Amino acid sequence: MSRGLRWDEARGWKSQANNERHLLEANDPYRYVLQQRMALPPGVLFNHSGGATSLLAAALAKSVGQSIHVYAREKLFAPLGITDVEWLSFTGSAELAAFAGLRLRRVG
């Protein structure tokens, strides 16, 4: 969360300056994140970013050779007894929106 990219999730959802909204609606969400300009050198300032979370999830999925949903189900949800999972996708892409929209319920 201190990668240095210019990113603003603090603005209202309808604001054109809200990066999270553009991320959710992007046809290629990872490209959208990577196209943002640098604001500061990495490591200087904490700035929450759903874009950073999305990139991390994509890197994890690639490294384990599974979708993030399948991996999370096997390694996290099942061991915790969580059987009812809903995880939303980006509206502009079929990719999983790893930064938001996760709903979990433990049944039983």
Stockholm file with secondary structure:
# STOCKHOLM 1.0

chainA/1-108         MSRGLRWDEARGWKSQANNERHLLEANDPYRYVLQQRMALPPGVLFNHSGGATSLLAAALAKSVGQSIHVYAREKLFAPLGITDVEWLSFTGSAELAAFAGLRLRRVG
#=GR chainA/1-108 SS CCSCBCCCCSSCTTCTTCHHHHHHHCSSHHHHHHTSCBCSCTTSCCCCCHHHHHHHHHHHHHHHTSCHHHHHIIIIITTTTCCEEEECBCSSSSSBCTTSCEEEECCC
#=GC SS_cons         CCSCBCCCCSSCTTCTTCHHHHHHHCSSHHHHHHTSCBCSCTTSCCCCCHHHHHHHHHHHHHHHTSCHHHHHIIIIITTTTCCEEEECBCSSSSSBCTTSCEEEECCC
//
